[in-house]
Amino acid sequence: MPNSLIPAILISASSVLFITAISPDTDSTRVNKILPSTVVSPPIPEYLFLAGEQVPTESFSVREKLDRELIINTYGHSSSILYLKRASRWFPLIEPILEEHGIPNDFKYLAVIESGLTQAVSPAGASGFWQFMKKTAPEYELEVTSTVDERYHVEKSTHAACQYLLESYEKFGNWGLAAASYNMGMTGVEHRLEAQGVDSYWELHLNSETGRYVYRLLAVKEVLSHPETYGFQLTENDLYLPHEVRKVAITASIENLSEFALKNGSNYRELKELNPWLIKDSFVASPGKTYTVYFPKTVTE
C-alpha cells in the first residue's frame, strides 16, 4: 500500500469511530426498536386431557415436552394463523365424520399436525390431509389409479383415518397410543411397549418424531381452542368459510375435464380446487362405481 494513503485511511477510520461513539442510537436503543415489547412463555394448562384421558402434566418430562410444542405453536405465527383460518373451513366437515365412527373430537387436530389441513405430500410419498401412503390407501377403501387418488378426497380420507384409529384403539385400549401409532404404526408401538415394559405413551422412550407427535397434537389443540390465550386475535372475517357446493354424480369416464367443468357452469380451476382427487385432466371411472364431483354453489341455488 502506498505510504501516502495511510494517513487518509487512518483519518477516515477515526471519523467512523468518532461518529459511532457520539451516535445516540446505541446498541441498547437499537435492540429496543426491533424487538417486541414482551415475549413470554405460553401458559401450560394445569389439567389437560386427550380424548377424555388425563395427561400426566405433573411429570417433568411430559410438562417440558408439552412446553416446547406450545412455544413452537405460539410463536410460529404464520403456521398457527393459517391453522386457525383453515380449521374454520374444514373442521365442520371432519367433525361429523369422527362422530359417526365414534372417534373423539380431539382427533381432528391430528389432521392439522399431519398436513396443516392442506393436500400435502411428504418426502416419503404420504399424501392428503391424513397422509396415507399409496400402498396403504386401498386397505382403507381409498381408490388410487392413474386418474384418481382418493387420498386427496377430504371426506373419504377422513373415513379411512377413522377406520385406522378404531383398529388401533381396539389393539391398545387408549387414545394416546392410538394417536402415536398413526405416526409410527401399530407394530412399531407394540414392539416398544413390550421392549420397555410400560403401557402408556407418556412412559415410552421413542424416536424424536413420534416422541413429539402427541405433544404436538395437544399443543395445536390448546392454541386452536383458546387462540386469544396464546396471543392470536382473529375475527370471523379473517377465517376461511366452508365451501358451498353442488354435487354432480358421475359413473362414466370423462375425456376432457375442462370441457366437463364448463358444461357444468364452472371452470377447470374450480373443479380441481374442489376435487383434488381428480389428479389428471381426464377421468377414468371404475366399473360400477358412482363418483360425486363438487362444483361451486351458484347464487340462485
N, C-alpha and C positions, 0 to 999 in steps of 0.2 A: 504494500500500500504506500503510495507517495506520502512523504512526511508532511507536505503542505495540507493534506486533507485531515490529519489527525486533530488539530485544534478545532476545526469546524465540526467534526463528529462529536468531540467532547462537549462543545458548546451546545450542540443540538440535544445530546443526551441529558446534559444538565438542565436544559429548559424543560424537557419532558418530565424529569424528576421533580422540578420546582412546581410545574403546573399540577402534577399529580398530588404533591404534598399540600398545596393550598386549596385543591378542589373540595368543595363542601360535600360532594357525593362520595362519601367514604364507603368502605365495604359494607358496613352495617346498614347504612341507609339504602344501598343498592339491594341488599338482601330483603329488607323490609318492603321494597317496592315490588318485588317479583314473587314473593311467597304469599300464600293465602294467610289470612289473619289467624285462623285457628285450624289445627289438624289434631283430631282426637282419635283415640282408639274406640271403635264402634262397640256398643253395648252387647254383652253376651246375656241372653235370657237366663234367668235363674232356673226356670223349668222349661224343658224342651222335649217335644215328642215327635217321633217319626211314625206316621200311620198308627197313632194311638199307643205306641210303645215308647216308654220314657227313655231318654238319652241320659247316660250317667255323667252329667256335666261336673260332678264332684271329683271325677278323676282328672288329675292334672294333664295327662296325655290327651284325653278327649277334649278338655277345655282349650288347650293350646292349639290343637289341630282345627277345632272349630273357629277359634280366634283368627287363625291365619286365613281361612276361607272367607270369614266375614270382612276382614280388612281388604282382601282382594276384590270382593264384590262391592264393597262400599266405595273404594277409591278407583276401581276400574270403571270410571263414569260412563264412557261411551257404550261399553258392553251392557252394563246394568240398565241404562236408559232404554236401549233397544230391546232388552228382555221385557221391560215393563210395557213398552209400546206393542210389541208383538203378542205378548200374553193376552192383551185385551182382545185381540183378533182370534187367537187360536184356542185359548182355554175354554170358551163356550162350546167349541166343537169337541174338544178332548174330554172334558169332564163327564158328559153323559155316557160316553163310551166306557170310561173307567167304572162308573156306577153300574152300568149294565152288566159288567163282568165281576162285580164285587171287589174291585181293586180300590184301595184307599185313595182319596183325592190327592194326597201328597205326591203321588207318583206322576202327576202332571209336570212336576218340576224335574223329573228325570229327562223329559224331552228337552228341557232348557239346557241342562248340563251336557246332554248328548250332542245337540246340534245348534243350540241357540235359537230354536224354533225357526230354522231355515232348512232348505233342502241341501244339507251339507254332504260332502264326500270326504271320508277320512283317507289318510295315506294308504291304509290297508284295503280300501275299497268299500268300507261300510257306508251306506247311503241313506239319505232321507232324515226325517225328524227323529226316527227311532234307531237309526244306524244299523240296519240289517245288512249282513253280508249276502252276496249274490247266491252263494251255495246254501245258506240257511233259509233264505226267504221262502222257497216253495214248501218247506216243512211247516210253515205258518200261513199257508194258503195265499201267498203273495206271488202273483204271476210275474215272471221275468223272461221276456223274449227279445227279439231283435227290434221291436217297435213299442213294446210296453214294459214298464218297470214300476210295479205297484209298491215298491219301497218308497216311492215319491208320492204315493196316494196317502194323504194325511189320515183319512178315516180308516182305510183298510190297514195301514201300518200300525195305527193305534190299537185296533182289534188284535193284530198279531202280537204286539208288545204285551197286551193283557194276557194272551194265551201263555206266553213265556213266563210272565210273572206269577201266574197262577200255578204253573208247574213247579216253579222254584219255591214258592211258598209252601206248597204241599210237601216238598222234599225237606225243607229246612225248618218249617214251623214258625218262622218270624220274618218280618218285612225287612229288617236291616240286612240280613243275609241274602234275601231275595234281591234287594237293590244291588248289593255287591256283586252278586252273580251275573247281573246284567252287564257288568263290565268285564268280569273275569271268567264267566262261565260257571255252570253248576259244578262240573267236575273239578275245576281249579279250587273253588271254595271248599268243596268236600274234602279234598286232599289236605288242604291247610288246616282245616278243623281237626282232622284225625291226627296229623303230624304234631300239632301244638296242644292237643288235649283240652281245647276250650269249646264253647258252644255259642258264642256271640261275636258279631262283627267288632264290637268295641274292645274285645280282648285279643283280636288277631294281629299278628305281625304280618304285613302284606307289602307287596311292591309299592312303589311311590304312587302310581296311578290309581290302583284300587284302594290303597291306604287313604287317599284323599277323597275318593269318589263319593261316599255317602255324606261326608262333611260338606262337600261342595253342594250336594242336594239340599242339605239343611240350611246352608248359608243363603242359597238362592231363595229357598222358601221364606226365610226370615226377611230378606231385603224386599222381595216382591210382595210379601204380605203386609209389611209395615214400612213402606218406602220413605215416609217422612221421618221416621225414627233414624234412618240412615242417610238423611240429607237430600232425598230426592223429592222434588216438588213438581209434579206433573198435573196438569189439568185434564179434564175429559177431552178437550180439543186437541191435546197432544197425542192421544192414544190412537192406535190403528183400529178401525172398525172391522167387525166380521164382514166377510164378503156376502153380499146379497146376490144369490144366483138363481137361475132357472136351469132345470135339468132336461137333458135330451138323451133318451135311451138309444143305443146303437147295438146292432147284432151282426152287422156285416162289415167287411173291410172297407177302408176309405183310401183311395189312391192319393188324394191331394187334400191335406188338412187345411190349407189356406183357403181353398175354394169352399170346403165344408163350413169353415168359420164364417165366411162372407155370406153364404146362403142362409146362415142362422143369425144374421144381423149383427155379427161381431167381426173380429179380425184375428189373424194368426197370433199376434202378441197376446191378446186377452185369452185366447184359447190355451196357449202354453203356460201363462201365468196361473190360470185357474186349474189346469190339468197337467202338472209337471210330469205325471206318469206316462204321458204320451211323449216318447223320447225321440221320435223321428218326425219327418214331415209327411209321413203316411202312416197308416194303421192297419195291422193285420189282426182280425178277430179270431179268437179261438172258437172252434165249433161248439155250438150250443150255449155259449156264454153271452149274457147281456151286460153291457158296459154303460155307465152313466157319465156323460160329459157335462161339465158345467160351463155356462155362459153367464155374463153379467145380466142381472135382472134389469129390465127396461123400466122407464118411468111409468109407463102405462100399465105395467103388470101389477 
